[in-house]
Amino acid sequence: MADDKNIKNQNENKNPENKQDKSSYGIALGLCLGVALGVSLGQAVFHNIGLGLCFGMGIGLCLGTAYDASKNNKKADGDAADDAENKQDAETDSQHKAEK
């Protein structure tokens, strides 16, 4: 019984649908840009690099997460539109077959 579960888990891991999308680097990019911006603005505005670094990291994390979320929503909307088109095509085909 345990072997069946292991085989099932191995097959799921090989399935390309289960792999993470490697194009979602929004958080990493946001943190990098946030740190750079925070250090430079921290020195210029706050006269304290550490304080600017904390603000920059927080802002970068928020913006990076928002970027990833918006990117994922666009992909999900595209998939939903494709599914709706396929369903509509299938219904049209079945109507044409029924007419014949």
For each residue, the residues with C-beta under 8 A, 3 or more apart:
1: 4 5
2: 5 6
3: 6 7
4: 1 7 8
5: 1 2 8 9
6: 2 3 9 10
7: 3 4 10 11
8: 4 5 11 12
9: 5 6 12 13
10: 6 7 13 14
11: 7 8 14 15
12: 8 9 15 18
13: 9 10 18
14: 10 11
15: 11 12 18 19
16: 19
17:
18: 12 13 15
19: 15 16
20: 24
21: 24
22:
23: 71
24: 20 21 68 71 72
25: 28 29
26: 29 30 64 65 66 67 68 71
27: 30 31 61 64 65 68
28: 25 31 32 64
29: 25 26 32 33 64 67
30: 26 27 33 34 60 61 62 63 64 65 67
31: 27 28 34 35 57 60 61 64
32: 28 29 35 36 60
33: 29 30 36 37 60 63
34: 30 31 37 38 56 57 58 59 60 61 63 64
35: 31 32 38 39 53 56 57 60
36: 32 33 39 40 56
37: 33 34 40 41 56 59 60
38: 34 35 41 42 52 53 54 55 56 57 59 60
39: 35 36 42 43 49 52 53 56
40: 36 37 43 44 52
41: 37 38 44 45 46 52 55 56
42: 38 39 45 46 48 49 50 51 52 53 55 56
43: 39 40 46 47 48 49 52
44: 40 41
45: 41 42 52
46: 41 42 43 51 52
47: 43
48: 42 43 51 52
49: 39 42 43 52 53
50: 42 53 54
51: 42 46 48 54 55
52: 38 39 40 41 42 43 45 46 48 49 55 56
53: 35 38 39 42 49 50 56 57
54: 38 50 51 57 58
55: 38 41 42 51 52 58 59
56: 34 35 36 37 38 39 41 42 52 53 59 60
57: 31 34 35 38 53 54 60 61
58: 34 54 55 61 62
59: 34 37 38 55 56 62 63
60: 30 31 32 33 34 35 37 38 56 57 63 64
61: 27 30 31 34 57 58 64 65
62: 30 58 59 65 66
63: 30 33 34 59 60 66 67
64: 26 27 28 29 30 31 34 60 61 67 68
65: 26 27 30 61 62 68 69
66: 26 62 63 69 70
67: 26 29 30 63 64 70 71
68: 24 26 27 64 65 71 72
69: 65 66 72 73
70: 66 67 73 74
71: 23 24 26 67 68 74 75
72: 24 68 69 75 76
73: 69 70 76 77
74: 70 71 77 78
75: 71 72 78 79
76: 72 73 79 80
77: 73 74 80 81
78: 74 75 81 82
79: 75 76 82 83
80: 76 77 83 84
81: 77 78 84 85
82: 78 79 85 86
83: 79 80 86 87
84: 80 81 87 88
85: 81 82 88 89
86: 82 83 89 90
87: 83 84 90 91
88: 84 85 91 92
89: 85 86 92 93
90: 86 87 93 94
91: 87 88 94 95
92: 88 89 95 96
93: 89 90 96 97
94: 90 91 97 98
95: 91 92 98 99
96: 92 93 99 100
97: 93 94 100
98: 94 95
99: 95 96
100: 96 97
